[in-house]
Amino acid sequence: MLCSRHNLQKVSRLLSRHISDGDLYKKLSGSRKPQESDSPKKTSLNTLAPCLDLIKQHDYEHYLCVCLAPLGTRRGLTALRAFNVELSRSAVTPYSSASDKEVNRLKLLWWRDVVEDLYQNRVTHNSPVVLELGALIRRHSLNKGFLMKLIEARLNPVTYNSLQDVEQNSENTHSALNFLTMEVLGYKTVETDHAASHLGRCEGHISLIRSIPLLASRGACLVPSTTLARTGVSQSDIVRGKHREKIRDVVHDIASSAHLHAEHCEELSVGLPPKALYGLLPLTPAKLFLKRLQKYDFDIFNERTLVRPPSLPFALMKESVKVDMKARIRRFQLTKDIMKKSGRQ
């Protein structure tokens, strides 16, 4: 029997509350949630809790994905996502004032120096994100190049001439972050990186679509010039919200490219180890957004298009259960094969 919309929303709220409660701190690190009276020497949760709160506030979709990842990887993924949030908040954007651009550029250069220090086993700052990132680098020997890509990609304002430029920027940001996620999960293979790359490109296109109303309110537009020319829309049309029928064609073009990468990612995920599929959990909210966009006829200026679906926690939980079952079945098959071999001997 199918659940009613009311019941589905109720289940989603309960799942979200379960994921967000204080017990999560215990699951992430094996300890209770820190209290104000705790000293830094008593518990390292004084650095974990701020990182978790940071991604919960600024990157809720990936926050849910982190909470549903395998137990031993959650803390590392929390540090990685918190680092990315800090970089995103400091990104040099086209609509920033000259003074803001300079301040943000200095922040990013500071982060570049911090990462260099961490790879030299020098911890020169006591911020929670720095401490957690340092622990993550020591634990997993993360690829330094990918971390640097995340920083370098934000140092200059982004402009797009074509969708290929969007893909390139997505490769340096979203995909690089997905590569690092796979490393935390224990995978550094061509197959996992190929799937992670398509997921990142899909996320990059979706980020561009979501940014259209916000940038328009600030008098800016990042839609590729070739896409605008093909659909007969100008940047001023998007900034002013004019010719919304034509703007829908613009959004449809970008969404079609995102959908294509989502399909490729889904196809490539079939042959991956079950644990690696946790790194592809963000594909679920991406597909939900594309479906919602299609439901409202690609009208990005319709406020309902950008509303987070109440079924998101439930959909992610359902997907994580599928991944967990695949992992259990694979372990069972491996055990069965070992027993057969030992029986022959």
C-alpha positions in Angstrom: 0.0 0.0 0.0 1.4 3.4 -0.9 1.9 6.0 1.8 -0.2 9.1 1.7 1.6 12.5 1.3 1.0 13.3 4.9 2.5 10.0 6.2 5.5 10.4 3.9 6.2 13.9 5.2 5.8 12.6 8.8 8.3 9.8 8.2 10.8 12.2 6.5 10.6 14.5 9.5 11.2 11.6 11.9 14.2 10.4 9.9 15.6 13.8 9.7 15.2 14.3 13.5 16.8 10.9 14.1 19.8 11.7 11.9 20.2 15.1 13.6 19.8 14.2 17.3 22.6 14.2 19.8 23.2 10.4 19.3 24.8 11.3 16.0 27.9 12.6 17.9 28.2 9.2 19.6 27.9 7.4 16.2 30.5 9.7 14.6 33.2 9.3 17.2 32.2 6.8 19.8 31.5 9.5 22.5 28.6 11.6 23.7 27.7 15.0 22.5 30.1 17.6 24.1 28.9 19.8 26.9 29.9 23.3 27.7 31.8 22.1 30.8 34.0 19.7 28.8 37.6 20.7 28.3 39.4 20.2 24.9 41.7 17.6 26.5 38.7 15.6 27.6 37.1 15.1 24.2 38.0 15.8 20.6 34.3 16.5 19.9 35.0 20.2 20.5 36.4 20.1 17.0 33.9 17.7 15.5 30.7 19.3 16.6 31.4 22.7 14.9 32.3 21.0 11.6 29.1 19.0 11.7 27.0 22.0 12.5 28.7 23.9 9.6 27.7 21.4 6.9 24.3 21.0 8.4 23.7 24.7 8.1 25.3 25.3 4.7 25.2 21.9 2.9 22.2 20.0 4.2 22.0 17.4 1.4 25.6 16.3 1.9 25.1 16.5 5.6 22.5 13.7 5.3 24.8 11.7 3.1 27.6 12.0 5.6 25.3 10.8 8.4 24.4 7.7 6.3 28.0 6.8 5.4 29.8 3.8 7.0 30.6 4.4 10.6 34.3 4.5 10.3 34.3 7.1 7.6 31.8 9.7 8.9 34.3 11.8 10.8 36.6 12.1 7.9 33.8 13.0 5.5 32.6 15.6 8.0 36.0 17.2 8.0 36.1 17.1 4.2 32.7 18.7 3.7 33.3 21.3 6.3 36.6 22.3 4.5 34.6 22.6 1.3 32.0 24.8 2.9 34.7 27.1 4.2 36.1 27.4 0.7 32.7 28.0 -0.9 32.0 30.8 1.6 35.3 32.4 0.6 35.0 32.0 -3.1 35.7 35.0 -5.3 32.5 35.7 -7.2 31.6 38.0 -10.2 29.1 40.0 -8.1 31.4 40.7 -5.2 32.8 44.2 -4.6 36.5 44.8 -5.2 37.2 44.8 -1.5 35.3 41.6 -0.9 37.1 39.9 -3.8 40.5 40.9 -2.2 39.4 39.7 1.3 38.1 36.4 -0.1 41.3 35.9 -2.1 43.4 36.4 1.0 41.3 33.8 2.9 41.8 31.3 0.1 45.5 31.9 0.1 45.5 31.4 3.8 43.8 28.0 3.3 46.4 27.1 0.7 49.2 27.8 3.2 47.3 25.8 5.9 47.1 22.8 3.6 50.8 23.1 2.8 51.5 23.1 6.5 49.3 20.1 7.2 51.2 18.0 4.7 54.4 19.0 6.5 52.9 17.9 9.8 52.7 21.4 11.0 49.4 22.5 12.7 49.7 26.3 13.0 46.0 27.0 13.7 43.5 25.7 16.2 40.3 26.1 14.3 38.0 23.0 14.3 38.1 22.6 10.5 41.9 22.8 10.4 42.3 20.3 13.2 39.9 17.8 11.7 41.3 18.2 8.2 44.8 17.6 9.6 43.7 14.4 11.3 42.0 13.3 8.0 45.1 13.9 6.0 47.2 11.9 8.4 44.7 9.1 8.5 44.0 8.6 4.8 47.0 10.3 3.0 44.6 12.3 0.8 45.7 13.4 -2.6 47.1 16.9 -2.1 46.4 17.9 -5.7 42.7 17.5 -5.3 42.7 19.7 -2.1 44.6 22.3 -4.0 42.2 22.2 -6.9 39.4 23.0 -4.6 41.2 26.1 -3.5 42.5 27.3 -6.9 39.1 26.9 -8.5 37.7 29.6 -6.2 40.5 32.1 -6.5 39.1 33.9 -9.6 35.6 34.8 -10.6 34.0 32.2 -12.8 32.6 32.9 -16.3 31.2 30.4 -18.7 31.3 30.6 -22.5 29.8 27.1 -23.0 28.6 24.1 -21.0 32.0 22.6 -21.5 33.3 25.4 -19.2 30.7 24.4 -16.7 31.9 20.8 -16.8 35.6 21.9 -16.4 34.8 24.0 -13.4 32.7 21.2 -11.9 35.6 18.8 -12.4 37.8 21.1 -10.4 35.3 21.5 -7.6 32.5 19.0 -7.2 34.3 16.1 -8.9 37.6 16.7 -7.0 35.6 16.6 -3.8 34.0 13.3 -4.9 37.5 11.9 -5.6 38.5 12.7 -2.1 35.3 11.2 -0.7 36.2 7.9 -2.5 39.6 8.1 -1.0 38.1 8.4 2.5 35.9 5.4 1.7 39.1 3.5 0.7 38.9 3.6 -3.1 41.4 5.1 -5.5 40.5 3.3 -8.8 39.8 4.5 -12.3 36.3 3.0 -12.1 35.3 4.8 -8.9 36.8 8.0 -10.1 35.0 7.8 -13.4 31.6 7.5 -11.6 32.6 10.2 -9.1 33.5 12.5 -12.0 30.1 12.2 -13.7 28.4 12.8 -10.3 30.5 16.0 -9.8 29.6 17.3 -13.3 25.9 16.6 -12.6 26.2 18.5 -9.3 28.0 21.4 -11.0 25.2 21.8 -13.6 22.6 21.7 -10.8 24.5 24.3 -8.8 24.4 26.6 -11.8 20.7 26.2 -12.2 20.0 26.8 -8.5 22.2 30.0 -8.6 20.2 31.7 -11.3 17.5 33.4 -9.1 20.1 34.4 -6.4 22.5 35.9 -8.9 19.7 37.6 -10.8 18.7 39.3 -7.6 22.2 40.7 -7.4 22.3 41.8 -11.0 24.6 38.9 -12.2 24.2 35.9 -14.5 26.6 32.9 -15.0 24.6 31.1 -17.7 27.0 30.2 -20.6 26.9 32.8 -23.5 26.5 30.0 -26.1 23.4 28.7 -24.3 21.9 32.2 -24.1 22.6 32.8 -27.8 21.0 29.5 -28.8 17.8 30.2 -26.9 17.6 33.9 -27.8 17.9 35.1 -24.2 20.1 37.9 -22.9 21.7 38.3 -19.5 19.5 41.3 -18.8 16.4 39.1 -19.5 17.5 36.7 -16.8 18.4 39.5 -14.3 15.0 41.1 -14.8 13.1 37.8 -15.0 11.7 38.7 -18.5 10.7 36.2 -21.2 10.3 33.4 -18.7 9.2 30.9 -21.4 12.6 31.3 -23.1 14.4 31.2 -19.8 12.8 27.8 -19.3 14.5 26.6 -22.5 17.8 27.8 -21.0 17.3 25.9 -17.8 16.1 22.8 -19.8 19.4 22.8 -21.8 21.5 22.8 -18.6 19.2 20.3 -16.9 19.5 18.0 -19.9 23.3 18.0 -19.6 23.0 17.3 -15.8 20.6 14.4 -16.4 23.0 12.9 -19.0 25.8 12.8 -16.4 23.4 11.4 -13.8 22.6 8.6 -16.1 26.2 7.9 -16.8 27.0 7.8 -13.1 24.1 5.4 -12.5 25.3 3.1 -15.2 28.9 3.1 -13.9 27.8 2.4 -10.4 26.6 -1.1 -11.3 30.0 -2.6 -11.3 31.4 -0.8 -8.3 32.1 -2.3 -4.8 29.1 -1.8 -2.5 31.0 0.4 -0.1 32.0 2.8 -2.9 28.3 3.4 -3.6 28.1 5.5 -0.4 30.2 8.0 -2.2 27.5 8.3 -4.8 24.6 8.9 -2.4 24.5 12.6 -3.5 23.1 11.3 -6.8 19.8 10.8 -5.0 19.1 14.5 -4.1 20.4 15.5 -7.5 17.8 13.3 -9.3 15.1 14.5 -6.9 15.9 18.1 -7.9 15.8 17.3 -11.6 12.5 15.6 -11.2 11.1 18.6 -9.3 12.5 21.0 -12.0 10.7 19.0 -14.6 7.5 18.9 -12.6 7.4 22.8 -12.6 8.3 22.9 -16.3 11.8 24.2 -15.7 10.6 27.5 -14.2 13.5 28.2 -12.0 11.9 31.5 -10.8 9.0 29.5 -9.4 9.7 29.4 -5.6 8.4 25.9 -5.3 11.1 24.6 -7.6 13.8 25.3 -5.1 12.0 24.0 -2.1 13.7 21.0 -0.5 11.4 18.0 -1.0 10.2 16.6 2.4 10.9 13.1 1.1 14.7 13.7 0.8 15.7 12.1 4.1 13.5 9.1 3.5 14.8 8.7 -0.1 18.4 8.9 1.1 17.7 6.4 3.9 16.1 4.0 1.4 19.1 4.3 -0.9 21.6 3.7 2.0 19.7 0.6 3.0 20.0 -0.8 -0.5 23.8 -0.2 -0.5 24.0 -1.8 2.9 22.1 -4.9 1.7 24.5 -5.1 -1.4 27.5 -5.0 1.0 26.0 -7.8 3.2 25.2 -10.0 0.2 28.8 -9.5 -1.1 30.3 -10.4 2.2 28.1 -13.5 2.4 29.2 -14.6 -1.1 32.9 -14.1 -0.3 32.5 -16.1 2.9 30.8 -18.9 1.0 33.5 -19.0 -1.6 36.2 -19.2 1.1 34.4 -22.1 2.8 34.1 -23.9 -0.6 37.8 -23.5 -1.2 38.8 -24.7 2.3 36.4 -27.7 1.9 38.2 -28.8 -1.3 41.5 -28.6 0.4 
